[in-house]
Amino acid sequence: MSFKKLNTPLKDALDRLGYESLLPFQKKLIPKIKSGKNLFAIAPQGSGKSTAIVISTLQILESKAFEDAPRALIFVKDKQAALELEEKFNEFIRYMDVRVFSAYDEPDIEQQKVSIYEGVDVVIATPNKLFKLFKITGINVSQLKLFIVEDAEFLLNSRDFNDLIRIPPHITKCQYLVFASEFNSKIERLKDSFMSHSDVVRAAK
């Protein structure tokens, strides 16, 4: 996939950050995400999965803010993963008006609800925190375009798995993307809930 096919603010960010080309797995994956398919993206660490999440999200959101409700929910395993992914987004959105917010288990949930209510485009959250926010109507999913799970191996924890699968039944329509290093039995079980119509994209061996 050529950078020419990306929106202008995203191309400018890639140029500013010194990206000359995509990694092999990114070249294979990002066009399929752009097509709108639900995907399991399976590749080892170092394949560029996190950067692919950022690029694909900004491409689909057209690298600009829109109204108040989140248009992308990204699930991560813990606070550290949330902050690391938020930092990656911040590198790209420095000259955009896209709003990214991290929600994890430590801060006051009412304050997080207020922050999200004031308007965000991308919410990065642990499954437990986002489900709690959802229960107190702190998350409006009416404008949602992307539901993403980063490094989905953490779903081996039953609580995380159960919290995650409670949310899709309340979503009318969006694209689902699950990223992982391997396609284990727990991740495959997501086909029984919100990934029944999905393709698997694997890194070349």
C-alpha positions in Angstrom: 0.0 0.0 0.0 1.3 3.4 -1.0 1.3 6.4 1.4 -0.4 8.2 -1.5 -3.6 6.4 -0.7 -3.7 7.9 2.9 -5.3 11.1 3.9 -3.1 14.2 3.7 -2.7 14.9 7.5 -1.7 11.3 8.0 0.8 11.4 5.1 2.2 14.6 6.6 2.6 12.9 10.0 4.4 9.8 8.5 6.8 12.2 6.7 7.4 14.2 9.8 8.1 11.0 11.9 10.5 9.7 9.2 8.5 6.7 7.9 9.7 5.9 4.4 7.7 2.7 3.9 5.5 0.3 5.7 6.7 -3.0 7.2 5.8 -6.2 5.3 2.9 -7.1 7.7 1.6 -3.5 7.6 1.6 -3.5 3.8 -0.5 -6.7 3.9 -2.8 -5.7 6.7 -3.6 -2.0 6.3 -5.4 -2.3 2.9 -7.6 -5.0 4.2 -8.5 -2.8 7.2 -9.2 0.0 4.8 -11.6 -2.3 2.9 -13.8 -2.5 6.0 -13.5 -6.2 6.8 -13.5 -7.6 10.3 -10.1 -9.1 10.9 -7.9 -11.2 13.2 -4.4 -9.7 12.6 -1.9 -12.4 13.7 1.8 -11.5 13.8 4.8 -11.7 16.2 6.1 -8.8 18.2 8.1 -6.4 16.1 5.8 -6.7 13.1 4.3 -3.2 13.5 0.9 -4.0 14.9 0.6 -1.0 17.2 1.6 1.4 14.4 -0.8 -0.3 12.1 -3.6 0.4 14.6 -2.7 4.1 14.7 -2.4 4.5 11.0 -5.6 2.6 10.2 -7.6 4.4 12.9 -6.5 7.8 11.7 -7.2 6.9 8.1 -10.7 5.7 8.9 -11.4 8.7 11.1 -10.0 11.0 8.4 -7.4 12.4 10.8 -10.0 14.9 12.3 -12.3 15.3 15.2 -16.0 14.8 14.7 -18.8 15.7 17.1 -18.5 14.3 20.7 -19.1 10.5 20.7 -16.1 8.2 20.3 -15.6 6.7 16.9 -12.9 4.2 17.9 -12.6 2.0 21.1 -9.3 0.2 21.6 -9.0 -2.4 24.3 -5.6 -3.0 26.0 -4.5 -5.2 28.9 -3.5 -2.6 31.5 -2.5 1.0 32.3 1.0 0.7 30.8 -0.3 -0.6 27.5 -2.9 2.2 27.4 -0.4 4.9 28.1 2.1 3.5 25.5 -0.6 3.4 22.8 -1.8 6.9 23.7 1.8 8.1 23.4 2.1 6.5 19.9 -1.1 8.2 18.9 0.1 11.5 20.2 3.2 11.3 18.0 1.0 11.2 15.0 -1.8 13.7 16.0 0.5 16.5 17.0 -0.9 18.8 14.2 -4.4 17.2 14.1 -7.4 17.9 16.2 -8.1 14.2 16.9 -8.8 13.6 20.6 -7.4 10.5 22.2 -8.3 9.5 25.8 -7.0 6.6 28.0 -9.2 5.0 30.6 -7.7 2.5 33.0 -8.5 1.2 36.4 -6.8 3.7 38.7 -8.4 7.2 38.1 -11.8 8.4 39.4 -14.5 6.9 37.1 -16.7 9.9 37.3 -13.9 12.2 36.1 -13.2 9.8 33.3 -16.9 9.9 32.4 -16.9 13.7 32.3 -13.7 13.7 30.1 -15.3 11.4 27.6 -18.6 13.2 27.6 -16.9 16.4 26.8 -15.8 14.9 23.5 -13.2 12.3 22.3 -12.6 10.5 19.1 -10.5 7.5 20.3 -10.9 5.8 23.7 -8.1 3.4 24.8 -9.3 1.3 27.7 -9.0 -1.9 29.7 -12.1 -4.1 29.2 -13.1 -3.8 32.9 -12.9 0.0 32.9 -14.7 0.5 29.7 -17.5 -1.9 30.7 -17.9 0.1 34.0 -18.1 3.3 32.0 -20.6 1.8 29.6 -22.8 0.7 32.5 -22.9 4.3 33.9 -23.6 5.6 30.4 -20.2 7.1 30.1 -19.7 5.7 26.6 -21.9 6.6 23.6 -21.4 4.0 20.9 -23.8 5.5 18.4 -21.0 6.9 16.2 -18.6 4.0 16.6 -16.6 3.0 13.5 -13.8 0.8 15.0 -13.7 -1.8 17.9 -10.1 -2.9 18.3 -8.3 -5.3 20.6 -4.5 -4.8 20.9 -2.3 -7.8 21.9 -5.4 -9.9 22.6 -3.5 -12.6 24.6 -4.6 -10.9 27.7 -8.1 -12.2 27.1 -6.9 -15.5 28.6 -8.0 -13.7 31.8 -11.7 -14.7 32.0 -12.8 -11.4 33.6 -11.3 -9.4 30.7 -12.8 -11.7 28.2 -16.3 -11.5 29.8 -16.1 -7.7 30.1 -15.1 -7.4 26.5 -17.9 -9.5 24.9 -20.6 -7.7 26.9 -20.2 -4.5 24.8 -20.7 -5.5 21.1 -24.4 -6.5 21.5 -25.0 -2.8 22.2 -23.3 -1.6 19.0 -25.4 -1.3 15.9 -22.5 -1.5 13.4 -18.8 -1.1 13.3 -15.6 -2.8 12.1 -13.9 -5.2 14.5 -10.2 -5.8 14.6 -8.4 -8.2 16.9 -4.5 -8.1 17.0 -2.5 -10.9 18.5 0.8 -12.7 18.3 -0.9 -16.1 18.0 -4.4 -17.4 17.3 -5.1 -19.3 20.5 -8.3 -21.0 21.5 -9.5 -18.1 23.7 -9.1 -15.6 20.9 -10.8 -17.9 18.5 -13.8 -18.0 20.8 -14.5 -14.4 19.8 -15.9 -15.9 16.6 -18.9 -17.0 18.7 -19.7 -13.4 19.7 -18.7 -10.4 17.5 -16.1 -12.0 15.1 -18.3 -14.6 13.4 -17.8 -12.9 10.0 -14.1 -12.2 9.9 -10.9 -13.0 8.0 -7.5 -13.9 9.4 -4.4 -12.0 8.2 -1.1 -13.6 9.2 2.4 -12.4 8.9 4.4 -14.3 6.3 6.7 -16.9 7.7 
